[in-house]
């Protein structure tokens, strides 16, 4: 044991805890303790394996250090494999010259920096801007829910008709008009919303959105709808995700991310479930951001291959962070006063589908993703439809509770416009090259049919309104009507929606 080196015993925990803390688990969490114990055991075994084998010890040390680089810094597979191959070759040949202490010190320092920098509770950082204002309270609340499909978007044989009737009745009892037969111009959020916020781009939505170089992140170039709100003396508050930037200097903006999101799972009382989720979180962190390019490939023999297909799994904390953000939005609206327009882009019921209809976290074996079932069995399709419906029912119930809380605080003073950005995209994500015309009706709905509901001042009794207006025309028109009614203005709409909604069939909601 005289040749036992502590270097592997230190570097293995540095690698593992870096990932654990980068995901967002806190220092004293069960998950951090489990990660530390597992890493120490691995480091100890590697140390024993390399006793009296300085060449092997140098190779293992370099492998752990390069794995840390692979997870956090290398962004191309060829580069990761090249660095690994070159590093291991050099370590094997010049093992006596490997700066072991420097490698360990660098790894440990990096891990501690992540611990100090990582937010431990991201949702608590997302505090709604101060909505306290002078004068009469008058609010327009505009809620965008990501991948929220129309109530009839699920095929009839898979649809939970009783639950759908419950949700429809919930909106009806609160005075909402639900709009049917609405289609978005795109099944992609950034395109759909860029055209909605300036409908002159309705036929070329890519012209109004800019992608941040090297990132899966976009910015709306011309935010005409929100700018018009500000110009018409409606102070604008925007709550957005990291994915799509709507903000302008004159707006009050809050941007939330998934940094540190895993901390939401630390509240679960069931330790077994927490450790199951911990395993999923580690895998998700490796495979969804083009990192761990070598580690994941090497781990395929130990991890189920379905979970190591890149981009096939997303952070399961996403819906929970979105729910916390929705709770905070409710608190801000309830305590607010004065004149405000509030826009929130909420990542619900966006996959992964991990929540049941009452917003409880399912067993991890019941979590589902879209697309995987599109070529699978009818059972797989049924599971995907069921999982989506669960999470969307949860979302609708949260929204109805929010409406009740806001109405109780500000009776008759808050107007709502609520909608999805496109369809749920359960079995298919993209439109084929042949275009929308080549799609069957169900696929078109799956890709492009969003839920839309609104309650405007003086808008009449609850109803279901069938309209052929595209989402990108309808929503600006509804917002224009909301602000005009409050100001007594009778001018044209912003979105060029003409008055398409006024020309269509309207029936009373049950």
Residue pairs with C-beta under 8 A, 6 or more apart in sequence:
1 51
3 51
3 52
3 54
4 47
4 48
4 51
5 47
5 50
5 57
5 100
6 47
7 57
7 61
7 100
7 101
7 103
7 104
8 43
8 44
8 46
8 47
8 50
8 57
8 60
8 61
8 64
9 40
9 43
9 44
9 47
10 43
10 104
10 107
10 108
11 43
11 61
11 64
11 65
11 103
11 104
11 107
11 108
12 39
12 40
12 42
12 43
12 46
12 64
13 35
13 36
13 39
13 40
13 43
13 111
14 68
14 104
14 107
14 108
14 110
14 111
15 39
15 64
15 67
15 68
15 71
15 107
15 111
16 35
16 36
16 38
16 39
16 42
17 32
17 35
17 36
17 39
17 111
17 115
18 68
18 71
18 72
18 107
18 110
18 111
18 114
19 35
19 71
19 282
19 285
19 286
20 31
20 32
20 35
20 282
21 27
21 32
21 111
21 114
21 115
21 118
22 72
22 114
22 118
22 285
23 260
23 261
23 262
23 281
23 282
23 285
24 118
24 119
24 120
24 122
24 258
24 259
24 260
24 261
24 262
24 263
24 317
25 31
25 32
25 35
25 262
25 263
25 266
25 278
26 32
26 120
26 263
26 266
27 115
29 263
29 266
30 266
30 271
30 274
30 275
31 262
31 265
31 266
31 274
31 275
31 278
31 281
34 275
34 278
35 278
46 60
47 57
49 56
49 60
50 56
50 57
50 60
54 95
54 96
55 92
55 95
57 95
58 91
58 92
58 95
58 96
58 98
58 100
59 88
59 91
59 92
59 95
61 91
61 98
61 100
61 103
61 104
62 87
62 88
62 90
62 91
62 98
62 103
63 84
63 87
63 88
63 91
64 107
65 87
65 103
65 106
65 107
66 83
66 84
66 87
66 88
66 294
67 294
67 295
68 107
68 110
69 83
70 80
70 83
70 84
70 291
70 292
70 293
70 294
70 295
71 286
71 291
71 292
71 295
72 110
72 291
74 80
74 83
74 291
74 293
75 290
75 291
76 293
77 293
77 294
80 293
80 294
81 293
81 294
84 294
91 98
118 259
118 260
119 125
119 259
119 260
120 260
120 263
121 260
121 263
122 256
122 257
122 258
122 259
122 260
122 261
122 263
122 321
123 256
123 264
123 321
123 324
123 325
123 328
124 324
125 256
126 239
126 254
126 256
126 324
126 325
126 328
127 254
127 328
127 332
128 237
128 239
128 254
128 328
128 329
128 331
128 332
128 333
128 336
128 342
129 237
129 252
129 254
129 332
131 139
131 237
131 332
131 333
131 335
131 336
131 337
131 338
131 340
131 342
132 335
132 336
132 337
132 338
133 235
133 336
133 337
133 338
133 339
133 340
134 338
135 338
135 339
136 338
136 339
136 413
137 336
137 337
137 338
137 339
137 410
137 413
138 338
138 339
138 340
138 413
138 414
138 486
139 333
139 336
139 339
139 340
139 341
139 342
139 406
139 410
139 413
139 414
139 415
140 229
140 234
140 340
140 341
140 342
140 414
140 415
140 416
140 417
140 479
140 482
140 483
140 486
141 333
141 342
141 344
141 406
141 414
141 415
141 416
141 417
142 341
142 342
142 343
142 344
142 416
142 417
142 479
143 343
143 344
143 346
143 399
143 416
143 417
143 418
143 419
144 193
144 343
144 344
144 345
144 346
144 419
144 420
144 421
145 346
145 348
145 349
145 395
145 399
145 418
145 419
145 420
145 421
145 451
146 189
146 345
146 346
146 347
146 348
146 349
146 350
146 420
146 421
147 349
147 350
147 351
147 420
147 421
147 422
147 423
147 424
147 425
148 348
148 349
148 392
148 395
148 419
148 420
148 421
148 424
148 450
148 451
149 392
149 420
149 423
149 424
149 445
149 446
149 449
149 450
149 451
150 180
150 182
150 420
150 423
150 445
150 449
150 450
150 451
150 452
151 164
151 167
151 168
151 178
151 451
152 159
152 164
152 180
152 445
153 423
153 424
153 445
153 446
153 449
154 160
154 385
154 388
154 389
155 385
155 442
158 381
158 382
158 385
158 386
158 389
159 389
160 389
160 393
163 357
163 389
163 393
165 510
167 393
167 396
167 397
167 400
168 178
168 464
168 509
168 510
169 509
169 510
170 396
170 397
170 400
171 178
171 400
171 453
171 462
171 509
172 178
172 462
172 509
172 510
173 462
174 400
174 403
174 404
174 407
174 455
174 462
175 455
175 459
175 461
175 462
176 416
176 418
176 453
176 454
176 455
176 462
176 509
177 453
177 454
177 455
177 459
177 460
177 462
177 463
177 464
177 465
178 451
178 452
178 453
178 463
178 464
178 465
178 509
179 452
179 453
179 454
179 464
179 465
179 466
179 467
179 474
179 501
180 464
180 465
180 466
180 467
181 466
181 467
181 468
182 449
182 450
182 452
182 467
182 469
182 470
182 471
182 474
183 444
183 448
183 449
183 470
183 471
184 192
184 420
184 421
184 422
184 423
184 448
184 449
184 450
184 470
184 471
184 472
185 191
185 192
185 195
185 202
185 203
185 205
185 448
185 470
185 471
185 472
186 192
186 195
186 205
186 422
186 448
187 422
187 423
187 425
187 429
187 430
187 431
187 447
187 448
188 422
189 243
189 244
189 421
189 422
190 209
190 211
190 218
190 220
190 243
190 244
191 205
191 206
191 209
192 205
192 421
192 422
192 471
192 472
193 220
193 244
193 246
193 345
193 421
194 201
194 205
194 206
194 208
194 209
194 218
194 220
194 221
195 201
195 202
195 205
195 208
195 472
196 225
196 421
196 471
196 472
196 475
196 476
196 495
197 208
197 220
197 222
197 223
197 224
197 225
197 226
197 246
198 208
198 220
198 222
198 223
198 224
198 225
199 224
199 472
199 473
199 476
199 495
199 496
200 224
201 207
201 208
201 222
202 470
202 472
202 473
207 221
208 220
208 221
208 222
209 218
209 219
209 220
209 221
210 218
210 219
210 221
211 217
211 218
212 218
212 219
216 243
217 242
217 243
217 244
217 245
218 243
218 244
218 245
219 244
219 245
220 244
220 245
220 246
223 246
223 248
224 494
225 475
225 476
225 479
225 494
225 495
226 236
226 238
226 246
226 248
226 251
226 341
226 343
227 248
227 250
228 494
229 236
229 341
229 479
229 483
230 236
230 250
230 251
232 483
232 487
233 339
234 339
234 340
234 341
234 483
235 252
235 338
235 339
235 340
235 341
236 250
236 251
236 252
236 341
236 343
237 251
237 252
237 253
237 254
237 340
237 341
237 342
237 343
238 246
238 247
238 251
238 252
238 253
238 254
238 343
238 344
239 253
239 254
239 256
239 325
239 329
239 342
239 343
239 344
239 345
239 346
240 246
240 247
240 253
240 254
240 255
240 256
240 344
240 345
241 255
241 256
241 257
241 345
241 347
242 255
242 256
242 257
242 258
244 345
245 255
246 253
246 343
246 345
247 253
247 255
256 321
256 325
258 315
258 317
258 318
258 321
261 315
261 317
261 318
261 320
261 321
262 278
262 281
262 317
264 317
264 320
264 321
264 324
265 274
265 277
265 278
265 281
265 317
265 320
265 361
266 274
268 274
268 277
268 361
273 361
273 363
273 364
276 363
276 364
277 316
277 364
280 307
280 313
280 316
280 364
280 367
281 315
281 316
281 317
283 303
283 307
283 308
283 313
284 313
284 314
284 315
284 316
285 291
285 292
285 315
286 292
286 295
286 296
286 308
287 296
287 307
287 308
287 309
287 310
287 311
287 312
287 313
288 310
288 311
288 313
288 314
288 315
290 310
296 303
296 308
296 310
297 308
299 308
300 308
306 312
306 372
307 313
312 369
312 372
313 352
313 369
314 351
314 352
314 369
315 352
316 352
316 354
316 364
316 367
318 347
318 350
318 352
319 347
319 348
319 349
319 350
319 352
319 353
319 354
319 355
319 391
320 354
320 355
320 361
321 347
322 346
322 347
322 348
322 350
323 348
323 355
323 359
323 394
323 398
325 344
325 346
326 344
326 346
326 348
326 398
326 399
326 402
329 342
329 344
329 346
329 402
330 401
330 402
330 405
330 406
332 342
333 342
333 402
333 405
333 406
333 409
333 410
333 414
334 405
334 406
334 408
334 409
334 410
335 409
341 483
348 391
348 394
348 395
348 398
349 388
349 391
349 392
349 394
349 395
349 424
351 368
351 369
351 370
351 388
351 391
352 367
352 368
352 369
353 367
353 368
353 369
353 387
353 388
353 390
353 391
354 361
354 362
354 364
354 367
354 391
355 361
355 362
355 390
355 391
355 394
356 362
356 390
356 394
357 389
357 390
357 393
357 394
357 397
358 394
358 397
359 394
359 397
359 398
362 390
366 387
367 387
368 383
368 384
368 387
368 388
369 384
370 384
370 388
370 424
370 425
370 426
370 427
370 429
371 425
371 427
371 428
371 429
372 380
372 384
373 380
373 381
373 383
373 384
373 426
373 427
374 381
374 427
374 428
381 427
384 426
384 427
385 426
388 424
388 426
392 424
399 418
403 416
406 414
407 414
412 457
415 454
415 455
415 456
415 457
415 482
415 485
415 486
416 453
416 454
416 455
417 454
417 456
417 475
417 478
417 479
417 482
418 451
418 452
418 453
418 454
419 450
419 451
419 452
419 453
419 471
419 475
420 450
420 451
420 452
421 450
421 471
422 447
422 448
422 449
422 450
422 471
423 445
423 446
423 447
423 448
423 449
423 450
424 446
425 446
425 447
426 446
427 446
428 443
428 446
428 447
429 447
430 447
431 439
431 447
432 438
432 439
436 444
436 448
439 447
450 471
452 471
452 474
452 475
454 478
454 482
456 478
456 481
456 482
456 485
457 482
457 485
457 486
458 485
459 481
459 485
461 508
462 508
462 509
463 506
463 507
463 508
463 509
464 506
464 507
464 508
464 509
465 501
465 504
465 505
465 506
466 504
466 505
466 506
467 474
467 500
467 501
467 504
468 500
468 504
469 477
469 497
469 500
469 501
472 495
473 495
473 496
473 497
473 498
473 500
474 495
474 497
474 500
474 501
475 495
476 493
476 494
476 495
476 496
476 497
477 493
477 494
477 495
477 497
477 499
477 500
477 501
478 501
479 494
479 495
480 491
480 492
480 493
480 494
480 495
481 493
483 489
484 490
484 491
493 499
